[in-house]
Amino acid sequence: MTTSENPVTYDDIGKALTTDYFFLREQLSEEQLDYLTRTRRFVDDEVLPVIGDYWEKAEFPWPLVKRLGELGLVGDGLDGYGCPPMDAFSAGLVQMEISRGDGSLGTFIGVQAGLAMRAIAMHGSEEHKRRWLADMARVEKIGAFALTEPEHGSDSIALETSARRDGDSYVINGSKKWIGNATIADVVVVWARDSEDQEVKGFLVEKGTPGYEAQVIKGKGSVRAVWQAEIELRDLRVPLENKLPGAKSFKDAGRVLVETRSSCAWMALGHAVAGYDAALTYAKRRHQFGRPLSSFQIVQDRLVKMLADVTAMQLYCVQTARLASEGRLLPTVAGLAKLHNTRKARQILAEARDLLGGNGILLDFQVIRHMADIEAVHTFEGTETIQTLIVGRDITGVSAFT
């Protein structure tokens, strides 16, 4: 019997979730609770019934993406310029719930709002912000963030894409890889090294610009319902007014990434909650040897350990949101939250898949999709290994990087 045939129901969508063991919901403001319940309703009613087919076929879920904009869920806590008013906690709750539904949709929001919109909001001119942000928040325009290169993943500071000033334009040459939304974007934030001072700068490349070529990466086994691409930039001309005035070095690109690392912690939490909820529901309904699985001591032991890890992940997310709201979120804190939560989410989803037995590999039961998708979250925005070395450098004062 599948979870889609017997979905988890709640008497009142505003009640505490099954995973809220420490009553964190009681700390939410009315606005934060509204974002939580609105997103949860969307996920349960519109995402879960259909997302498995999109994922299996590797199709981009356009109707669901458009609904994100219509529901006012795209903004990631950015202020003004037509973005929905949400604080860091609300933005995290939205990301958690969307990821509980599907990692591809969570990745889309992360790219659209957390990276592309944030780069424009932090480093763009007033004209850039007015032109793009409101339309992007409504998902009437799509954005992408092109930083990673084929030979420079974790070592992104070594990027080779170049930008050369030529009269009233910059001429950009180079390659990018794993760029979400790049084949469908109306605007792409491209990071390139200025040939004059060798500093990394940001440029807005608009759809249809000659010299821009993007191909969807095929054969993915993770976040299959969102499209990443390889990009080739050949003598691409960008007018001077499309240069981001606030992006003057790689540190400015890094400032954007700090916020998205904490968002990754919320994404991992969403995946973990999906796995735990599926395992608990299944254990209560599935009978073996004449008894429900939930009546066996070893099953209860595993469920409790999963809940303990989910609760710890929640506390990481709550504190990073508080620090972000106060302007005190450090890169090392965001990195520690990201590495902890992605590690725990992988463990929880592996346990959930095992508890579901053979049914655990069927898309109808949701877990295998989340188990595959968490691998992408584990990798992007800095792997666990890289985050460990960054935090290790901070606490020891010694760099393990060459």
C-alpha positions in Angstrom: 0.0 0.0 0.0 1.6 3.3 -1.1 1.9 6.6 0.7 0.3 8.3 -2.2 -2.8 6.1 -1.7 -2.8 6.8 2.1 -1.2 10.2 2.5 -0.3 11.6 6.0 -3.2 13.8 7.1 -3.3 16.5 9.8 -6.5 17.6 11.6 -5.3 21.1 11.4 -2.5 22.3 9.2 -1.5 24.8 11.8 -0.8 22.1 14.4 2.7 21.0 15.3 4.3 18.6 12.8 5.0 15.0 13.8 8.7 15.9 13.9 8.3 19.0 16.1 9.3 17.1 19.3 10.7 20.2 21.0 7.7 22.4 20.3 9.6 24.8 18.1 6.4 25.7 16.3 5.4 27.7 19.4 8.2 30.1 18.7 6.8 31.1 15.2 5.2 34.4 14.6 1.9 34.6 12.7 3.7 35.5 9.5 6.2 32.6 9.9 3.4 30.2 10.6 1.6 31.4 7.5 4.6 30.7 5.3 4.9 27.3 6.9 1.3 26.3 6.5 0.9 27.8 3.0 4.0 26.0 1.7 3.0 22.7 3.4 -0.5 22.9 1.9 1.0 23.4 -1.6 3.4 20.5 -1.1 0.8 18.1 0.1 -1.9 19.1 -2.3 0.0 19.9 -5.5 3.5 18.6 -5.4 3.5 15.1 -3.9 0.7 13.8 -6.2 2.6 14.5 -9.4 6.3 15.1 -8.7 7.4 11.4 -9.0 6.5 11.4 -12.7 8.4 14.6 -13.4 11.4 13.2 -11.5 11.3 9.8 -13.3 11.1 11.5 -16.8 13.6 14.2 -15.9 11.0 16.8 -16.9 11.1 20.4 -15.6 7.8 20.9 -13.6 6.8 24.2 -15.1 3.3 24.3 -13.6 4.7 23.8 -10.1 7.4 26.4 -10.6 4.9 28.9 -11.7 2.8 28.2 -8.6 5.8 29.1 -6.4 5.7 32.6 -7.8 1.9 32.9 -7.6 1.9 31.8 -3.9 4.6 34.4 -3.0 7.2 31.8 -1.9 10.2 33.0 -4.0 12.3 35.6 -2.3 14.6 34.0 0.3 14.3 36.9 2.7 15.3 39.6 0.3 14.0 43.0 1.1 11.9 45.2 -1.2 11.8 45.4 -5.0 8.7 43.3 -5.3 10.0 40.4 -3.2 7.6 38.8 -0.8 8.2 40.1 2.8 9.8 37.2 4.7 12.4 37.1 7.3 15.3 34.5 7.4 13.2 32.1 9.5 10.3 32.2 7.1 12.6 31.8 4.1 14.1 28.7 5.8 10.7 27.2 6.6 9.7 27.7 2.9 12.9 26.0 1.8 12.4 23.1 4.3 8.8 22.4 3.2 9.6 22.7 -0.6 12.5 20.3 -0.1 10.2 18.0 1.9 8.2 17.8 -1.2 11.0 17.6 -3.8 14.7 18.3 -4.0 14.4 19.6 -7.6 11.9 22.4 -6.6 14.1 23.1 -3.5 17.1 23.5 -5.9 15.1 25.7 -8.2 14.3 28.1 -5.4 17.9 28.0 -4.2 19.1 29.1 -7.6 16.4 31.5 -8.5 16.2 33.4 -5.2 19.2 32.3 -3.1 21.8 32.8 -5.8 20.6 34.8 -8.8 18.2 37.2 -7.1 20.5 37.6 -4.1 23.5 38.4 -6.3 21.4 41.2 -8.0 20.0 42.4 -4.7 23.5 42.5 -3.0 25.6 43.7 -5.9 23.4 45.2 -8.6 22.6 48.8 -9.4 19.2 50.3 -8.6 18.3 49.8 -12.3 19.2 46.1 -12.1 17.1 45.6 -9.0 14.1 47.4 -10.4 14.3 45.6 -13.7 14.7 42.0 -12.5 13.8 41.3 -8.9 10.0 41.7 -9.0 9.6 39.6 -12.1 11.9 36.9 -10.7 10.0 36.8 -7.5 6.8 36.1 -9.5 8.7 33.6 -11.6 7.8 35.6 -14.7 11.6 35.7 -15.3 14.1 32.9 -14.6 17.6 33.5 -13.3 20.8 31.5 -13.1 24.1 31.9 -11.3 27.2 30.8 -13.3 30.2 30.4 -11.0 31.3 26.7 -11.1 33.6 25.6 -13.9 34.4 22.2 -15.3 37.9 22.1 -13.8 37.1 24.2 -10.7 34.4 22.8 -8.4 35.4 23.2 -4.8 38.4 25.3 -5.9 36.0 27.9 -7.4 38.3 30.8 -6.6 40.6 29.6 -9.3 38.1 30.2 -12.0 39.5 30.8 -15.5 36.5 32.5 -17.3 37.8 35.9 -18.4 36.3 39.3 -19.0 38.1 41.8 -21.2 37.1 45.5 -21.4 36.6 46.5 -25.1 35.1 50.0 -25.5 31.6 50.1 -24.0 31.4 46.4 -23.5 33.1 43.5 -21.8 34.1 40.4 -23.9 33.7 37.2 -21.9 35.2 33.8 -22.7 35.1 30.6 -20.7 33.2 27.5 -19.6 30.8 26.8 -16.7 29.3 23.6 -15.4 26.4 22.5 -13.1 24.6 25.8 -13.7 21.0 25.4 -12.6 18.3 27.0 -14.9 21.0 28.0 -17.4 19.2 26.7 -20.5 15.9 28.5 -19.6 17.1 31.6 -17.9 16.2 35.1 -18.9 19.3 36.4 -17.0 22.4 34.7 -15.9 24.8 36.1 -13.3 28.2 35.2 -14.8 31.3 35.4 -12.7 34.5 36.1 -14.7 38.1 37.3 -14.0 38.7 40.8 -15.1 41.9 40.8 -17.3 42.8 44.3 -16.2 43.1 43.7 -12.4 42.6 39.9 -12.2 39.7 40.3 -9.8 36.5 38.3 -10.1 33.6 40.4 -11.2 29.9 39.7 -11.9 28.0 40.3 -15.1 24.4 40.0 -16.1 24.0 38.0 -19.4 20.6 38.4 -20.9 18.8 35.7 -22.9 19.6 35.6 -26.6 23.0 37.2 -26.2 25.3 35.9 -29.1 28.2 33.7 -27.8 26.1 32.1 -25.1 25.5 28.3 -25.5 24.1 26.0 -22.8 23.4 22.3 -22.9 21.4 20.4 -20.3 23.5 17.8 -18.5 22.0 14.3 -19.2 22.0 11.2 -17.1 21.7 12.7 -13.6 20.5 10.4 -10.8 19.7 13.3 -8.5 17.4 16.3 -8.6 16.3 15.0 -12.0 13.3 17.4 -12.3 15.5 20.5 -12.5 17.9 21.2 -15.3 21.6 21.9 -14.8 23.7 22.8 -17.8 27.2 23.2 -19.2 27.8 26.7 -20.6 30.2 27.8 -23.3 30.9 31.6 -23.5 32.6 32.5 -26.8 33.4 36.2 -27.3 30.2 37.1 -25.6 29.7 40.8 -25.3 28.1 42.3 -22.2 27.4 46.1 -22.2 29.0 48.1 -19.4 25.7 48.8 -17.7 25.2 45.0 -17.2 28.3 44.8 -14.9 27.3 44.4 -11.2 28.8 47.5 -9.6 29.0 45.9 -6.1 30.8 42.7 -7.3 34.5 43.7 -7.2 36.2 40.5 -6.1 35.7 36.8 -5.3 34.8 37.8 -1.8 31.6 39.4 -3.1 30.6 36.2 -4.8 31.4 34.5 -1.5 29.0 36.8 0.4 26.2 35.4 -1.7 27.2 31.8 -1.0 27.2 32.3 2.8 23.4 32.7 2.8 22.9 29.8 0.5 24.9 27.4 2.7 22.5 28.0 5.6 19.7 27.5 3.1 21.2 24.1 2.3 20.9 23.2 5.9 17.1 23.9 5.7 17.0 21.8 2.5 18.6 18.9 4.1 16.2 19.2 7.0 13.3 19.0 4.6 14.6 15.8 3.0 15.2 14.3 6.4 11.7 15.1 7.6 10.3 13.5 4.4 12.3 10.3 5.2 11.4 10.2 8.8 7.7 10.8 8.2 7.6 8.1 5.5 9.4 5.6 7.8 7.1 6.3 10.8 3.9 6.1 8.7 5.0 2.9 7.0 6.0 1.3 10.3 2.6 1.9 11.7 0.8 0.6 8.7 2.9 -2.3 7.6 2.3 -5.7 9.3 4.8 -8.5 9.4 4.6 -11.7 11.5 1.1 -10.7 12.5 2.2 -7.3 14.1 2.8 -3.8 12.9 6.5 -3.0 12.3 6.2 -0.2 14.9 5.7 -2.8 17.6 9.2 -4.2 17.3 11.9 -2.9 19.6 14.5 -2.6 16.9 12.2 -0.5 14.7 11.4 1.8 17.6 15.0 2.2 18.4 15.8 3.2 14.8 12.9 5.6 14.6 13.9 7.4 17.9 17.5 7.8 16.6 16.1 9.3 13.4 13.9 11.7 15.4 16.8 12.7 17.6 18.9 13.6 14.5 16.0 15.5 12.9 15.5 17.5 16.1 19.2 18.4 16.2 19.0 19.5 12.6 16.1 21.8 13.4 18.0 23.4 16.2 20.9 24.1 13.8 18.5 25.7 11.4 16.7 27.8 14.0 20.0 29.3 15.3 21.4 30.1 11.8 18.1 31.9 11.0 18.4 33.9 14.2 22.0 34.9 13.4 21.1 35.7 9.8 18.3 38.0 11.0 20.7 39.8 13.3 23.4 40.1 10.5 25.7 37.9 12.5 25.8 34.7 10.4 29.4 33.8 9.8 30.6 31.6 6.8 32.0 29.1 9.2 28.7 28.8 11.2 26.8 28.4 7.9 29.3 25.8 6.7 29.1 23.8 10.0 25.3 23.8 9.7 25.4 22.7 6.1 27.9 19.8 6.7 26.1 18.6 9.8 22.6 18.6 8.3 23.5 17.0 5.0 25.4 14.3 6.8 22.5 13.5 9.1 20.0 13.7 6.3 21.9 11.1 4.3 21.9 8.8 7.3 18.2 9.3 8.1 17.2 8.6 4.5 19.3 5.4 4.4 17.6 4.2 7.5 14.2 5.1 6.1 14.9 3.3 2.8 16.0 0.2 4.8 12.9 0.2 7.1 10.6 0.3 4.0 12.3 -2.9 2.7 11.7 -3.5 -1.0 9.0 -0.8 -1.2 11.7 1.7 -0.2 13.0 1.7 -3.8 9.6 2.6 -5.3 8.9 6.2 -6.2 5.4 5.9 -4.9 6.9 5.7 -1.4 8.9 8.9 -1.9 12.1 7.9 0.1 14.3 6.7 -2.8 13.8 10.1 -4.6 14.8 12.0 -1.5 17.7 9.6 -0.9 19.0 10.4 -4.4 18.3 14.1 -4.2 20.2 14.6 -0.9 23.4 13.6 -2.7 23.1 16.9 -4.7 22.6 19.0 -1.6 25.5 17.1 0.0 27.7 18.2 -2.9 26.8 21.7 -4.0 27.7 25.0 -2.2 30.8 23.3 -0.8 31.1 19.6 0.0 31.3 18.2 3.5 35.0 17.8 3.1 35.5 21.5 2.1 33.3 22.8 4.9 35.2 20.7 7.4 38.5 22.1 6.3 37.1 25.7 6.4 35.8 25.2 10.0 38.9 23.3 10.9 41.0 26.3 9.8 38.8 28.6 11.9 39.1 26.6 15.1 42.8 25.7 14.9 44.2 28.7 13.1 46.0 26.3 10.7 45.0 26.0 7.0 45.0 22.5 5.5 44.6 24.0 2.0 47.7 24.3 -0.2 
